[in-house]
Amino acid sequence: MPGPTLEMEPVEPQSLKKLSFKSLKRTLDLFCPAHGRLAPPDPESKKLRISHKVNVEYGGIKTTSQPHRQANSAPQPLVPSNALALPGSEGSRDAQTGGAQNALVVGPSVPKPPRIDDVYARLLARNDVGVSGKSTDIISARGSERLSTSAIMERIPSKWPRPVWRPPWKNYRVISGHLGWVRSVAFDPSNTWFCTGSADRTIKIWDVGSGRLKLTLTGHIEQIRGLAVSNRHTYMFSAGDDKQVKCWDLEQNKAIRSYHGHLSGVYCLALHPTLDVLLTGGRDSVCRVWDIRTKTQIFALSGHENSVCSVFTRPTDPQVVTGSHDSTIKFWDLRYGKTMTTLTHHKKSVRAMAMHPKENCFASASADNIKKFNLPKGEFLHNMLSQQRTIINAMAVNEEGVLVTGGDNGSLWFWDWKSGHNFQQAQTIVQPGSLDSEAGIYAASYDITGSRLVTCEADKTIKMWKEDETATEETHPLNFRPPKDIRRY
């Protein structure tokens, strides 16, 4: 026998659109009853919020004068310095009393803390509120990150040397005459003339005072990459991409010797200060040591894995220092022709180096940064405090400690040698008719006094720079910030 059948209530037929609107309305009623309107302000919660903010802002401030505390109508002592006050929850009534019920008592007893209104009125009434510097109160509350220990820590002065103020340098002369990139420069020891080598395969000699052309020497068949003038003889030496190294007699104004042995272009050249020895480095990854008079090769200092693009010499060991495109710097023992030390601090090609004329240290420039090293052992001192962010082709330093670096993009930066602070960033201007991409600096050298600077550039010009005599500390202030972290590599 079949069971009783239950009668179903009739369901009102509704469309899908109507059901969707019903569901949407029910969702809005559940989760968004205000529909974008803010809740009405609650005076009780506002009072709690203001009291908490006043407690966070002025809770650590004490009054220092006792008579003012006695003159107050209802004097109540603050929490003593041996109590650790931890306020309760924000929603509780105890937030107005500073959380006295939850206080962790270190001393014998804790008096009742003052009302926040009294503290606030006392702060407004007095202008000479003192902050206790040696108080041991620790007041922690939510959102009180400003009351951190850094505010009461003793400021330790930086040990980084502060640079002295130096006037900026300005361009005062532009010399045109070469028909190609100017790649090298060297000064005469008498400081009356200087010579430049160019991609037009000529060497030109210029007067320092007037900038006039005095002489043009021809003989190379490729661009001239290195120049040096001897202070012991009347000789000038040149090296170029034609694998040739030449010795010029300045009394006869002609080449008298050639030094053959390089297998590729010669990129750099240096004269030993006390010996009749010439050093050349080139694309064959070898630094060659030549006897000036006999033209014989004394040593071939091999060890670099790429082109040798910078070299300088000094009277004592290490007498030869070379920098290479393999990003290393090598110290050489000139007695045995062997490597003494290899510095691997740089990550890019070391295209320029400069030795300080007085101190036993030198700087090396790479595309990553500029580094200073000590001599004779080669200890790393520090990096320069800024990055030029370009390929640095030229570097020079004078006796006053002004280091200059010239980049491929025409930037000429001046540095304080002692601190590594970059006090001027100049940009060379190409001569009319040149492209902006020809604003590259290939060589730089100070004169013998260190008061004038000569830069050789890709726009076929030679620019001379000197200090701006009208500049003062007010017009050009020293914006120096010591580094926070000192890199050890």
QUINOR-V798457 format. One record per residue. N is the residue number from 1. RES is the residue in one small letter. PHI is phi as a letter, one per 30 degrees, with the letter a starting at -180 (none if undefined). Layout:
<<N;RES;PHI> <N;RES;PHI>>
This chain:
<<1;m;none> <2;p;d> <3;g;d> <4;p;d> <5;t;c> <6;l;d> <7;e;d> <8;m;d> <9;e;d> <10;p;d> <11;v;c> <12;e;d> <13;p;d> <14;q;b> <15;s;d> <16;l;d> <17;k;d> <18;k;d> <19;l;d> <20;s;d> <21;f;d> <22;k;d> <23;s;d> <24;l;d> <25;k;d> <26;r;d> <27;t;d> <28;l;d> <29;d;d> <30;l;d> <31;f;c> <32;c;b> <33;p;d> <34;a;d> <35;h;h> <36;g;i> <37;r;d> <38;l;d> <39;a;d> <40;p;d> <41;p;d> <42;d;c> <43;p;d> <44;e;d> <45;s;d> <46;k;d> <47;k;d> <48;l;d> <49;r;d> <50;i;d> <51;s;d> <52;h;d> <53;k;d> <54;v;d> <55;n;d> <56;v;d> <57;e;d> <58;y;b> <59;g;d> <60;g;c> <61;i;c> <62;k;c> <63;t;d> <64;t;c> <65;s;c> <66;q;d> <67;p;d> <68;h;d> <69;r;d> <70;q;d> <71;a;d> <72;n;d> <73;s;d> <74;a;b> <75;p;d> <76;q;b> <77;p;d> <78;l;d> <79;v;d> <80;p;d> <81;s;d> <82;n;c> <83;a;c> <84;l;c> <85;a;c> <86;l;b> <87;p;d> <88;g;d> <89;s;d> <90;e;d> <91;g;d> <92;s;d> <93;r;d> <94;d;d> <95;a;d> <96;q;d> <97;t;c> <98;g;i> <99;g;i> <100;a;d> <101;q;d> <102;n;c> <103;a;d> <104;l;c> <105;v;d> <106;v;c> <107;g;d> <108;p;d> <109;s;a> <110;v;b> <111;p;d> <112;k;d> <113;p;d> <114;p;d> <115;r;d> <116;i;d> <117;d;d> <118;d;d> <119;v;d> <120;y;d> <121;a;d> <122;r;d> <123;l;d> <124;l;d> <125;a;d> <126;r;c> <127;n;c> <128;d;c> <129;v;d> <130;g;c> <131;v;c> <132;s;d> <133;g;d> <134;k;c> <135;s;d> <136;t;c> <137;d;d> <138;i;b> <139;i;c> <140;s;c> <141;a;b> <142;r;d> <143;g;i> <144;s;c> <145;e;d> <146;r;d> <147;l;d> <148;s;d> <149;t;d> <150;s;d> <151;a;d> <152;i;c> <153;m;d> <154;e;d> <155;r;d> <156;i;d> <157;p;d> <158;s;d> <159;k;d> <160;w;d> <161;p;d> <162;r;d> <163;p;d> <164;v;d> <165;w;d> <166;r;b> <167;p;d> <168;p;d> <169;w;c> <170;k;b> <171;n;d> <172;y;c> <173;r;a> <174;v;b> <175;i;c> <176;s;c> <177;g;l> <178;h;d> <179;l;c> <180;g;a> <181;w;e> <182;v;c> <183;r;c> <184;s;a> <185;v;a> <186;a;a> <187;f;c> <188;d;d> <189;p;e> <190;s;d> <191;n;i> <192;t;c> <193;w;b> <194;f;b> <195;c;c> <196;t;b> <197;g;c> <198;s;b> <199;a;d> <200;d;d> <201;r;i> <202;t;b> <203;i;c> <204;k;c> <205;i;c> <206;w;b> <207;d;d> <208;v;d> <209;g;d> <210;s;c> <211;g;i> <212;r;d> <213;l;d> <214;k;c> <215;l;a> <216;t;b> <217;l;c> <218;t;b> <219;g;l> <220;h;d> <221;i;c> <222;e;b> <223;q;d> <224;i;c> <225;r;c> <226;g;b> <227;l;b> <228;a;a> <229;v;c> <230;s;d> <231;n;c> <232;r;c> <233;h;b> <234;t;c> <235;y;c> <236;m;b> <237;f;c> <238;s;b> <239;a;b> <240;g;b> <241;d;d> <242;d;d> <243;k;i> <244;q;c> <245;v;b> <246;k;c> <247;c;c> <248;w;c> <249;d;d> <250;l;d> <251;e;d> <252;q;c> <253;n;h> <254;k;a> <255;a;d> <256;i;c> <257;r;b> <258;s;b> <259;y;c> <260;h;c> <261;g;l> <262;h;d> <263;l;c> <264;s;a> <265;g;d> <266;v;c> <267;y;c> <268;c;b> <269;l;a> <270;a;a> <271;l;c> <272;h;d> <273;p;d> <274;t;b> <275;l;c> <276;d;d> <277;v;b> <278;l;c> <279;l;b> <280;t;b> <281;g;b> <282;g;a> <283;r;d> <284;d;d> <285;s;i> <286;v;b> <287;c;c> <288;r;c> <289;v;c> <290;w;c> <291;d;d> <292;i;d> <293;r;d> <294;t;d> <295;k;i> <296;t;d> <297;q;d> <298;i;d> <299;f;b> <300;a;c> <301;l;d> <302;s;c> <303;g;l> <304;h;d> <305;e;c> <306;n;b> <307;s;e> <308;v;c> <309;c;c> <310;s;a> <311;v;a> <312;f;b> <313;t;b> <314;r;b> <315;p;d> <316;t;c> <317;d;d> <318;p;d> <319;q;d> <320;v;b> <321;v;b> <322;t;b> <323;g;b> <324;s;b> <325;h;d> <326;d;d> <327;s;i> <328;t;c> <329;i;b> <330;k;c> <331;f;c> <332;w;c> <333;d;d> <334;l;d> <335;r;d> <336;y;c> <337;g;i> <338;k;c> <339;t;d> <340;m;c> <341;t;b> <342;t;b> <343;l;c> <344;t;c> <345;h;d> <346;h;d> <347;k;c> <348;k;b> <349;s;d> <350;v;c> <351;r;c> <352;a;b> <353;m;b> <354;a;b> <355;m;c> <356;h;d> <357;p;d> <358;k;c> <359;e;d> <360;n;d> <361;c;a> <362;f;b> <363;a;b> <364;s;b> <365;a;c> <366;s;b> <367;a;d> <368;d;d> <369;n;a> <370;i;c> <371;k;b> <372;k;c> <373;f;b> <374;n;c> <375;l;b> <376;p;c> <377;k;c> <378;g;i> <379;e;d> <380;f;d> <381;l;c> <382;h;a> <383;n;d> <384;m;d> <385;l;d> <386;s;b> <387;q;c> <388;q;d> <389;r;h> <390;t;a> <391;i;d> <392;i;c> <393;n;c> <394;a;b> <395;m;a> <396;a;a> <397;v;b> <398;n;c> <399;e;d> <400;e;d> <401;g;i> <402;v;c> <403;l;c> <404;v;b> <405;t;b> <406;g;c> <407;g;c> <408;d;d> <409;n;c> <410;g;i> <411;s;d> <412;l;b> <413;w;c> <414;f;c> <415;w;b> <416;d;d> <417;w;d> <418;k;d> <419;s;c> <420;g;i> <421;h;d> <422;n;d> <423;f;c> <424;q;a> <425;q;b> <426;a;c> <427;q;b> <428;t;d> <429;i;c> <430;v;d> <431;q;d> <432;p;e> <433;g;j> <434;s;c> <435;l;d> <436;d;d> <437;s;d> <438;e;c> <439;a;d> <440;g;c> <441;i;c> <442;y;c> <443;a;a> <444;a;a> <445;s;a> <446;y;d> <447;d;d> <448;i;d> <449;t;d> <450;g;i> <451;s;c> <452;r;b> <453;l;b> <454;v;c> <455;t;c> <456;c;c> <457;e;b> <458;a;d> <459;d;d> <460;k;i> <461;t;c> <462;i;c> <463;k;c> <464;m;c> <465;w;b> <466;k;b> <467;e;d> <468;d;d> <469;e;d> <470;t;d> <471;a;d> <472;t;b> <473;e;d> <474;e;d> <475;t;d> <476;h;b> <477;p;d> <478;l;d> <479;n;c> <480;f;b> <481;r;b> <482;p;d> <483;p;d> <484;k;d> <485;d;b> <486;i;c> <487;r;d> <488;r;c> <489;y;b>>
